[in-house]
Amino acid sequence: MSVIEPAFIEKLQKLPPQRLAEVKDFVEFLAAREERAAAGMRLGESLYRLDALGLPAVSDEEIEAEIQAARQDRTARVAGQ
């Protein structure tokens, strides 16, 4: 974690509320962008490890069977409530 310079904090404290809100929004935007980038890196690493397993591809029929099973399970759970 980086250290925030006291001079920067002082400048923030001198901003009017509207500008401070803009700074807050921008910081939240930057933080979300960093989180997305990190998630993308994790996804890429996971796909690489999955590919390294050398598993056979899943067929369209297997995918459709999984979808139907999930739908039936969801329908059964809703009906049981």
N, CA and C of each residue as an Amber inpcrd file, in Angstrom:
protein
   243
   0.8480000  -1.1770000   0.0000000   0.0000000   0.0000000   0.0000000
   0.8890000   1.2330000   0.0000000   0.5390000   2.1950000  -0.7930000
   1.3410000   3.4120000  -0.8810000   0.9480000   4.4010000   0.2120000
   1.8930000   5.2690000   0.5260000   1.6730000   6.2880000   1.5540000
   1.1420000   7.5500000   0.8820000   0.1180000   8.1210000   1.4560000
  -0.4570000   9.3540000   0.9160000   0.2630000  10.5340000   1.5720000
   0.7960000  11.3920000   0.7370000   1.5540000  12.5400000   1.2310000
   0.6380000  13.4970000   2.0020000   1.1300000  14.0220000   3.1080000
   0.3290000  14.9810000   3.8840000  -0.0990000  16.1990000   3.0560000
   0.7460000  16.6510000   2.1410000   0.3910000  17.8090000   1.3100000
  -0.8270000  17.4900000   0.4460000  -0.9220000  16.2500000  -0.0110000
  -2.0760000  15.8430000  -0.8150000  -3.3470000  15.8440000   0.0370000
  -3.2430000  15.3470000   1.2360000  -4.3840000  15.3370000   2.1620000
  -4.8510000  16.7780000   2.4280000  -3.8950000  17.6860000   2.6370000
  -4.2440000  19.0840000   2.8880000  -4.9920000  19.6820000   1.6990000
  -4.5360000  19.3740000   0.4900000  -5.2100000  19.8790000  -0.7030000
  -6.6320000  19.3310000  -0.7970000  -6.7950000  18.0540000  -0.4760000
  -8.1330000  17.4590000  -0.4950000  -9.0520000  18.1510000   0.5050000
  -8.5210000  18.4470000   1.6770000  -9.3230000  19.0680000   2.7280000
  -9.7630000  20.4740000   2.3530000  -9.0380000  21.1290000   1.4480000
  -9.3800000  22.4940000   1.0350000 -10.4030000  22.5270000  -0.1040000
 -10.6870000  21.3810000  -0.6930000 -11.6290000  21.3490000  -1.8060000
 -13.0590000  21.5570000  -1.3190000 -13.8820000  22.2080000  -2.1510000
 -15.3010000  22.3270000  -1.7970000 -15.9670000  20.9480000  -1.8940000
 -17.0880000  20.7620000  -1.2150000 -17.7390000  19.4410000  -1.1750000
 -17.9940000  18.8220000  -2.5510000 -18.4120000  19.6360000  -3.5160000
 -18.7070000  19.0980000  -4.8530000 -17.4420000  18.5230000  -5.5000000
 -16.3320000  19.2340000  -5.3880000 -15.0700000  18.7450000  -5.9750000
 -14.5830000  17.5110000  -5.2260000 -14.7620000  17.5000000  -3.9260000
 -14.3620000  16.3360000  -3.1380000 -15.1690000  15.1070000  -3.5430000
 -16.4430000  15.3070000  -3.8510000 -17.2870000  14.2070000  -4.3230000
 -16.7720000  13.6880000  -5.6660000 -16.3210000  14.6080000  -6.5320000
 -15.7570000  14.1900000  -7.8200000 -14.4920000  13.3670000  -7.6280000
 -13.6460000  13.8080000  -6.7010000 -12.4130000  13.0740000  -6.4080000
 -12.7540000  11.6830000  -5.8880000 -13.7320000  11.6090000  -4.9980000
 -14.1500000  10.3210000  -4.4440000 -14.6440000   9.3970000  -5.5490000
 -15.4740000   9.9170000  -6.4480000 -15.9700000   9.1120000  -7.5650000
 -14.8260000   8.6080000  -8.4360000 -13.8640000   9.4800000  -8.7060000
 -12.7340000   9.0970000  -9.5470000 -11.8840000   8.0260000  -8.8690000
 -11.6580000   8.1760000  -7.5900000 -10.8740000   7.1760000  -6.8500000
 -11.6010000   5.8310000  -6.8600000 -12.9090000   5.8530000  -6.6830000
 -13.6840000   4.6060000  -6.7310000 -13.6220000   3.9840000  -8.1260000
 -13.6500000   4.8170000  -9.1670000 -13.5120000   4.3260000 -10.5360000
 -12.1550000   3.6440000 -10.7280000 -11.0930000   4.2950000 -10.2620000
  -9.7590000   3.7130000 -10.3990000  -9.6350000   2.3960000  -9.6290000
 -10.1990000   2.3600000  -8.4430000 -10.1450000   1.1330000  -7.6370000
 -10.8890000  -0.0010000  -8.3330000 -12.0540000   0.3050000  -8.9140000
 -12.8200000  -0.7180000  -9.6240000 -12.0570000  -1.2080000 -10.8400000
 -11.3750000  -0.3020000 -11.5380000 -10.5880000  -0.6890000 -12.7070000
  -9.4510000  -1.6210000 -12.2980000  -8.8150000  -1.3290000 -11.1760000
  -7.7450000  -2.2060000 -10.6810000  -8.2970000  -3.5800000 -10.3100000
  -9.4680000  -3.6060000  -9.6810000 -10.0850000  -4.8830000  -9.3070000
 -10.4250000  -5.6990000 -10.5450000 -10.9510000  -5.0430000 -11.5860000
 -11.2620000  -5.7540000 -12.8360000 -10.0060000  -6.3000000 -13.4870000
  -8.9380000  -5.5130000 -13.4770000  -7.6800000  -5.9660000 -14.0670000
  -7.1440000  -7.1760000 -13.3110000  -7.2100000  -7.1330000 -11.9820000
  -6.7420000  -8.2560000 -11.1790000  -7.5980000  -9.4930000 -11.4290000
  -8.9120000  -9.2990000 -11.5470000  -9.8080000 -10.4240000 -11.8320000
  -9.4950000 -11.0120000 -13.2040000  -9.1980000 -10.1580000 -14.1640000
  -8.8290000 -10.6280000 -15.4960000  -7.5580000 -11.4540000 -15.4710000
  -6.5900000 -11.0130000 -14.6910000  -5.3360000 -11.7700000 -14.5580000
  -5.6030000 -13.1370000 -13.9210000  -6.4250000 -13.1560000 -12.8760000
  -6.7450000 -14.4330000 -12.2240000  -7.4720000 -15.3660000 -13.1850000
  -8.3920000 -14.8180000 -13.9730000  -9.1180000 -15.6280000 -14.9420000
  -8.1620000 -16.2060000 -15.9750000  -7.2570000 -15.3800000 -16.4820000
  -6.2800000 -15.8500000 -17.4530000  -5.4160000 -16.9690000 -16.8940000
  -4.9760000 -16.8120000 -15.6600000  -4.1640000 -17.8490000 -15.0150000
  -4.9700000 -19.1330000 -14.8500000  -6.2260000 -18.9950000 -14.4650000
  -7.0760000 -20.1750000 -14.2910000  -7.2970000 -20.8980000 -15.6170000
  -7.5270000 -20.1400000 -16.6700000  -7.7120000 -20.7590000 -17.9870000
  -6.4450000 -21.4670000 -18.4410000  -5.2970000 -20.8730000 -18.1530000
  -4.0280000 -21.5130000 -18.5080000  -3.8720000 -22.8400000 -17.7660000
  -4.1650000 -22.8410000 -16.4590000  -4.0500000 -24.0810000 -15.6760000
  -5.0540000 -25.1230000 -16.1540000  -6.2520000 -24.6900000 -16.5050000
  -7.2730000 -25.6040000 -17.0050000  -6.8280000 -26.2190000 -18.3300000
  -6.2900000 -25.3980000 -19.1950000  -5.8060000 -25.8790000 -20.4890000
  -4.6570000 -26.8670000 -20.3010000  -3.8260000 -26.6230000 -19.3040000
  -2.6720000 -27.4910000 -19.0510000  -3.0950000 -28.8930000 -18.6140000
  -4.3230000 -29.0460000 -18.1320000  -4.8000000 -30.3670000 -17.7240000
  -5.0040000 -31.2890000 -18.9220000  -5.1950000 -30.7090000 -20.0950000
  -5.3620000 -31.5020000 -21.3080000  -6.6470000 -32.3120000 -21.3440000
  -7.6860000 -31.7930000 -20.7120000  -8.9590000 -32.5060000 -20.6930000
  -9.6300000 -32.4190000 -22.0640000 -10.4160000 -33.4370000 -22.4120000
 -11.1160000 -33.3670000 -23.7040000 -12.1800000 -32.2720000 -23.6730000
 -12.4610000 -31.7340000 -24.8350000 -13.4700000 -30.6740000 -24.9360000
 -14.8470000 -31.2290000 -24.5780000 -15.6940000 -30.3680000 -24.0560000
 -17.0620000 -30.7420000 -23.7270000 -17.9020000 -30.5690000 -24.9870000
 -18.7200000 -31.5740000 -25.2830000 -19.5420000 -31.5090000 -26.4980000
 -20.7590000 -30.6230000 -26.2740000 -21.3610000 -30.2000000 -27.3760000
 -22.5890000 -29.4140000 -27.2920000 -23.6900000 -30.1870000 -26.5730000
 -23.7340000 -31.4880000 -26.7950000 -24.7490000 -32.3210000 -26.1480000
 -24.5330000 -32.3570000 -24.6330000 -23.2920000 -32.4400000 -24.1960000
 -23.0030000 -32.4470000 -22.7600000 -23.3730000 -31.1070000 -22.1270000
 -23.0960000 -30.0430000 -22.8260000 -23.4540000 -28.7180000 -22.3200000
 -24.9700000 -28.6010000 -22.1890000 -25.6840000 -29.0370000 -23.2260000
 -27.1480000 -28.9800000 -23.1930000 -27.7060000 -29.8340000 -22.0570000
 -27.1220000 -31.0000000 -21.8190000 -27.5750000 -31.8680000 -20.7270000
 -27.3630000 -31.1880000 -19.3790000 -26.2360000 -30.4940000 -19.1950000
 -25.9620000 -29.7710000 -17.9480000 -26.9740000 -28.6410000 -17.7430000
 -27.2740000 -27.9310000 -18.8170000 -28.2390000 -26.8400000 -18.7410000
 -29.6110000 -27.3770000 -18.3460000 -30.0270000 -28.4530000 -18.9860000
 -31.3390000 -29.0360000 -18.6730000 -31.3870000 -29.5360000 -17.2310000
 -30.3160000 -30.1610000 -16.7680000 -30.2790000 -30.6560000 -15.3870000
 -30.3780000 -29.4940000 -14.4000000 -29.6760000 -28.3930000 -14.6770000
 -29.7290000 -27.2270000 -13.7970000 -31.1270000 -26.6220000 -13.7900000
 -31.7600000 -26.5670000 -14.9430000 -33.1170000 -26.0260000 -15.0250000
 -34.1000000 -26.8990000 -14.2470000 -33.9600000 -28.2160000 -14.3800000
 -34.8520000 -29.1250000 -13.6550000 -34.6410000 -29.0000000 -12.1560000
 -33.3950000 -28.8650000 -11.7390000 -33.0920000 -28.7040000 -10.3230000
 -33.7040000 -27.4140000  -9.7880000 -33.5660000 -26.3240000 -10.5410000
 -34.1330000 -25.0440000 -10.1250000 -35.6550000 -25.1220000 -10.0580000
 -36.2660000 -25.7680000 -11.0440000 -37.7250000 -25.9110000 -11.0620000
 -38.1920000 -26.7200000  -9.8480000 -37.4590000 -27.7880000  -9.5190000
 -37.8260000 -28.6240000  -8.3760000 -37.6900000 -27.8480000  -7.0720000
 -36.6670000 -27.0130000  -6.9500000 -36.4770000 -26.2270000  -5.7410000
 -37.5830000 -25.1860000  -5.5910000 -37.9490000 -24.5420000  -6.6870000
 -39.0090000 -23.5230000  -6.6380000 -40.3400000 -24.1850000  -6.2920000
 -40.6040000 -25.3460000  -6.8730000 -41.8630000 -26.0460000  -6.6110000
 -41.9370000 -26.5350000  -5.1640000 -40.7820000 -26.8360000  -4.5740000
 -40.7430000 -27.3450000  -3.2050000 -40.8630000 -26.2680000  -2.1390000
 -40.8540000 -25.0210000  -2.5350000 -40.8960000 -23.9280000  -1.5370000
 -42.2720000 -23.6930000  -1.0270000
